[in-house]
Amino acid sequence: MLNRHTTALDPLPPDRITARQMLYLWLAAIYVTSLVLANIIGVKLFVFPIELGPLGTLSVEHTMGMLPFPITFLLTDLVNEYYGKRGARRMVYVALAMAAFAWVLIWISRQMPTLEGVPGTASNESFEMVFGAASLMYIASLVAFLCGSLLDIFLFGVFKRLTNGKMVWLRATGSTIVSQLFDSFVVTFVFFLIIPLLQGSERGEIGWIFRTALTGYILKFVLAVLVTPLIYLGRWMIREWFGMRPLPASAVV
């Protein structure tokens, strides 16, 4: 029996959604958060010295924006698996829009006059040091994010059709490895080379930029392999907790 809040076309009351919709909502929310934070914390560089014995020391250098990437790899593949390319692309577009919205709020915050000297708050210089650089990182990151994510979604579907829905590890890892090669070099060269050239400011050395891009790609390559077991765990959880099955290869659209 329908109540005053429901219709024949919409059997659920307005404050309820299906389990399938709820899962998509949470996956998209975590994805959006990961992207926005990656663009903010990416202004911090990290370095890990690795001792190679007689070969010397290898310094692994990259931005902290690397931290959320294993999460985005996992979520993109899971959404692609259960909601298809359209569902995955929709999530990417929402994340892109929210990241742009965050950029606007950051820009407005930077234009506001700063009240200096209050304990526990940022000075104008320190605020600009972080969010001014994050603003530039946004531009580089969003360009690479959009291109890399759409390429990843496309390749995931290609691998799924070629393997007839089998070999989950191949489509999950293979699509990420190929797409992130593009992403890593685009974001690094845009941020450290193209933007400084357009601004007339000091740019990074080409050799250092290339090493940073290559390091980023190697890290993403390793992370893509490491999160592969989590793909299987995620599939098991979705099957057991939500009763959902992956879309067949023929339904990938």
C-alpha positions as a printed NumPy array, in Angstrom:
array([[  0.   ,   0.   ,   0.   ],
       [  1.303,   3.429,  -0.943],
       [  1.428,   6.181,   1.668],
       [  1.331,   9.904,   1.087],
       [  5.105,  10.018,   0.596],
       [  5.37 ,   7.352,  -2.106],
       [  4.126,   6.681,  -5.628],
       [  3.965,   3.638,  -7.85 ],
       [  7.073,   4.86 ,  -9.656],
       [  8.949,   5.6  ,  -6.418],
       [  8.157,   2.826,  -3.892],
       [ 10.621,   4.086,  -1.275],
       [  9.876,   7.009,   1.034],
       [ 12.038,  10.09 ,   0.379],
       [ 14.276,   9.444,   3.387],
       [ 15.271,   5.938,   2.227],
       [ 17.42 ,   4.648,  -0.608],
       [ 18.213,   1.156,  -1.852],
       [ 21.289,  -0.744,  -0.691],
       [ 22.756,  -0.377,  -4.177],
       [ 22.284,   3.399,  -4.053],
       [ 23.673,   3.577,  -0.514],
       [ 26.836,   1.733,  -1.565],
       [ 27.358,   4.05 ,  -4.526],
       [ 26.847,   7.093,  -2.292],
       [ 29.505,   5.988,   0.198],
       [ 31.999,   4.937,  -2.459],
       [ 31.577,   8.262,  -4.269],
       [ 31.872,  10.228,  -1.004],
       [ 35.169,   8.541,  -0.102],
       [ 36.396,   9.066,  -3.661],
       [ 35.581,  12.795,  -3.604],
       [ 37.264,  13.23 ,  -0.216],
       [ 40.383,  11.428,  -1.434],
       [ 40.688,  13.664,  -4.489],
       [ 40.148,  16.935,  -2.608],
       [ 42.661,  16.014,   0.102],
       [ 45.2  ,  14.797,  -2.457],
       [ 45.193,  18.266,  -4.001],
       [ 45.718,  19.948,  -0.622],
       [ 48.302,  17.702,   1.042],
       [ 50.142,  17.398,  -2.279],
       [ 52.096,  20.589,  -1.479],
       [ 54.215,  18.582,   0.963],
       [ 57.062,  16.534,  -0.497],
       [ 58.398,  13.418,   1.19 ],
       [ 61.715,  11.634,   0.807],
       [ 62.655,   8.081,   1.743],
       [ 66.37 ,   7.226,   1.502],
       [ 66.881,   3.576,   0.536],
       [ 70.326,   2.128,   1.103],
       [ 71.495,   0.016,  -1.839],
       [ 74.826,  -1.061,  -0.403],
       [ 77.702,  -0.554,  -2.841],
       [ 75.34 ,   1.159,  -5.275],
       [ 74.819,   4.026,  -2.873],
       [ 71.551,   5.54 ,  -1.648],
       [ 68.341,   5.875,  -3.63 ],
       [ 66.149,   8.788,  -2.592],
       [ 62.452,   8.212,  -3.245],
       [ 60.884,  11.664,  -3.555],
       [ 57.3  ,  12.629,  -4.282],
       [ 54.323,  14.574,  -2.946],
       [ 51.999,  13.502,  -0.132],
       [ 49.226,  13.659,  -2.69 ],
       [ 50.335,  10.094,  -3.354],
       [ 48.707,   8.973,  -0.086],
       [ 45.061,   8.831,  -1.271],
       [ 45.854,   7.266,  -4.651],
       [ 45.542,   3.594,  -3.576],
       [ 42.044,   4.466,  -2.372],
       [ 41.062,   6.031,  -5.685],
       [ 42.467,   3.043,  -7.606],
       [ 40.35 ,   0.684,  -5.539],
       [ 37.153,   2.723,  -5.716],
       [ 37.338,   3.379,  -9.453],
       [ 37.685,  -0.32 , -10.193],
       [ 34.907,  -1.367,  -7.806],
       [ 32.459,   1.199,  -9.151],
       [ 33.377,   0.262, -12.708],
       [ 32.803,  -3.387, -11.84 ],
       [ 29.346,  -2.966, -10.304],
       [ 27.962,   0.222, -11.881],
       [ 29.651,   0.213, -15.275],
       [ 31.498,   2.961, -17.12 ],
       [ 28.642,   5.404, -16.776],
       [ 28.563,   5.026, -13.014],
       [ 32.35 ,   5.371, -12.793],
       [ 32.419,   8.433, -15.052],
       [ 29.622,  10.027, -13.039],
       [ 31.717,   9.604,  -9.894],
       [ 34.72 ,  11.185, -11.621],
       [ 32.675,  14.183, -12.77 ],
       [ 31.22 ,  14.713,  -9.289],
       [ 34.717,  14.535,  -7.766],
       [ 36.029,  16.984, -10.347],
       [ 33.184,  19.426,  -9.636],
       [ 33.707,  19.208,  -5.865],
       [ 37.452,  19.711,  -6.237],
       [ 36.77 ,  22.807,  -8.341],
       [ 34.302,  24.014,  -5.7  ],
       [ 36.952,  23.507,  -3.011],
       [ 39.402,  25.501,  -5.136],
       [ 36.926,  28.395,  -5.298],
       [ 36.509,  28.38 ,  -1.508],
       [ 40.276,  28.276,  -1.035],
       [ 40.698,  31.206,  -3.441],
       [ 38.068,  33.262,  -1.595],
       [ 39.749,  32.444,   1.72 ],
       [ 43.07 ,  33.677,   0.371],
       [ 41.548,  37.024,  -0.62 ],
       [ 40.122,  37.719,   2.833],
       [ 42.208,  39.972,   5.163],
       [ 44.068,  37.969,   7.808],
       [ 43.84 ,  38.68 ,  11.527],
       [ 47.417,  38.116,  12.657],
       [ 48.746,  37.199,  16.067],
       [ 45.932,  34.99 ,  17.384],
       [ 47.44 ,  31.832,  18.96 ],
       [ 46.594,  28.651,  17.124],
       [ 45.727,  30.367,  13.834],
       [ 47.714,  30.698,  10.616],
       [ 49.476,  33.875,   9.622],
       [ 48.864,  35.186,   6.125],
       [ 52.344,  34.05 ,   5.077],
       [ 51.902,  30.49 ,   6.344],
       [ 48.375,  30.264,   4.91 ],
       [ 49.626,  31.375,   1.512],
       [ 52.591,  29.017,   1.759],
       [ 50.206,  26.053,   1.942],
       [ 47.05 ,  27.03 ,   0.114],
       [ 48.675,  29.256,  -2.477],
       [ 50.766,  26.318,  -3.618],
       [ 47.775,  23.994,  -3.259],
       [ 45.877,  26.256,  -5.621],
       [ 48.49 ,  25.692,  -8.308],
       [ 48.595,  21.986,  -7.551],
       [ 44.85 ,  21.883,  -8.141],
       [ 45.267,  23.075, -11.702],
       [ 47.91 ,  20.49 , -12.509],
       [ 46.234,  17.691, -10.61 ],
       [ 42.726,  18.166, -11.971],
       [ 43.927,  18.155, -15.57 ],
       [ 45.816,  14.913, -15.021],
       [ 43.054,  13.455, -12.838],
       [ 40.33 ,  13.893, -15.428],
       [ 42.368,  12.476, -18.307],
       [ 43.89 ,   9.653, -16.261],
       [ 40.597,   8.604, -14.657],
       [ 38.651,   8.505, -17.902],
       [ 41.467,   6.528, -19.528],
       [ 41.477,   4.104, -16.593],
       [ 37.704,   3.585, -16.855],
       [ 37.935,   2.993, -20.604],
       [ 40.818,   0.509, -20.303],
       [ 39.07 ,  -1.358, -17.471],
       [ 36.135,  -2.017, -19.789],
       [ 38.437,  -3.05 , -22.628],
       [ 40.271,  -5.589, -20.457],
       [ 36.979,  -6.894, -19.056],
       [ 35.567,  -7.529, -22.534],
       [ 38.807,  -9.079, -23.795],
       [ 38.896, -11.531, -20.858],
       [ 35.119, -12.107, -20.919],
       [ 34.781, -10.921, -17.335],
       [ 37.583, -13.135, -16.014],
       [ 41.046, -12.293, -14.633],
       [ 39.95 ,  -9.511, -12.285],
       [ 43.553,  -8.761, -11.367],
       [ 44.442,  -8.048, -15.004],
       [ 41.767,  -5.442, -15.659],
       [ 42.181,  -3.817, -12.246],
       [ 45.973,  -3.612, -12.293],
       [ 46.444,  -3.275, -16.055],
       [ 44.096,  -0.31 , -16.478],
       [ 45.69 ,   1.498, -13.537],
       [ 49.261,   0.899, -14.655],
       [ 48.624,   2.285, -18.137],
       [ 46.475,   5.273, -17.114],
       [ 48.754,   6.355, -14.27 ],
       [ 51.753,   6.52 , -16.583],
       [ 49.927,   9.348, -18.309],
       [ 48.67 ,  10.897, -15.063],
       [ 52.04 ,  10.917, -13.28 ],
       [ 53.94 ,  12.699, -16.037],
       [ 51.175,  15.191, -16.812],
       [ 50.657,  16.406, -13.237],
       [ 54.381,  16.636, -12.494],
       [ 55.351,  18.502, -15.657],
       [ 52.348,  20.85 , -15.491],
       [ 52.995,  21.788, -11.845],
       [ 56.785,  22.011, -11.847],
       [ 57.423,  23.181, -15.412],
       [ 54.468,  24.609, -17.351],
       [ 52.858,  26.675, -14.573],
       [ 56.177,  28.29 , -13.494],
       [ 56.939,  29.111, -17.139],
       [ 53.533,  30.756, -17.565],
       [ 54.032,  32.713, -14.346],
       [ 57.571,  33.696, -15.208],
       [ 58.805,  32.161, -11.943],
       [ 61.619,  29.729, -11.285],
       [ 60.927,  26.239, -12.589],
       [ 62.354,  22.927, -11.505],
       [ 65.248,  21.347, -13.359],
       [ 64.142,  19.056, -16.182],
       [ 66.136,  16.145, -14.79 ],
       [ 64.6  ,  16.51 , -11.326],
       [ 61.1  ,  16.887, -12.796],
       [ 61.52 ,  13.741, -14.877],
       [ 62.854,  11.78 , -11.878],
       [ 59.946,  12.959,  -9.728],
       [ 57.435,  11.954, -12.409],
       [ 59.107,   8.578, -12.861],
       [ 59.259,   8.041,  -9.095],
       [ 55.572,   8.884,  -8.85 ],
       [ 54.732,   6.396, -11.561],
       [ 56.833,   3.643,  -9.982],
       [ 55.12 ,   4.254,  -6.642],
       [ 51.692,   4.115,  -8.276],
       [ 52.735,   0.953, -10.122],
       [ 53.715,  -0.701,  -6.842],
       [ 50.578,   0.545,  -5.092],
       [ 48.376,  -0.718,  -7.923],
       [ 49.849,  -4.188,  -7.463],
       [ 49.581,  -4.037,  -3.661],
       [ 45.897,  -3.066,  -3.652],
       [ 44.92 ,  -5.907,  -6.002],
       [ 44.017,  -8.228,  -3.091],
       [ 41.77 ,  -5.453,  -1.768],
       [ 39.833,  -5.584,  -5.04 ],
       [ 38.966,  -9.201,  -4.289],
       [ 38.154,  -8.315,  -0.679],
       [ 35.908,  -5.479,  -1.842],
       [ 34.106,  -7.78 ,  -4.276],
       [ 33.537, -10.296,  -1.479],
       [ 32.178,  -7.617,   0.875],
       [ 29.823,  -6.224,  -1.773],
       [ 28.563,  -9.705,  -2.58 ],
       [ 28.065, -10.756,   1.055],
       [ 26.846,  -7.464,   2.535],
       [ 24.841,  -6.038,  -0.351],
       [ 23.984,  -9.131,  -2.381],
       [ 25.284,  -7.535,  -5.609],
       [ 26.999,  -9.252,  -8.514],
       [ 29.48 ,  -7.675, -10.959],
       [ 28.087,  -6.553, -14.29 ],
       [ 28.736,  -9.094, -17.07 ],
       [ 31.333,  -8.179, -19.661],
       [ 28.604,  -7.764, -22.276],
       [ 26.873,  -5.139, -20.082],
       [ 29.892,  -2.87 , -19.786],
       [ 28.724,   0.432, -21.284]])
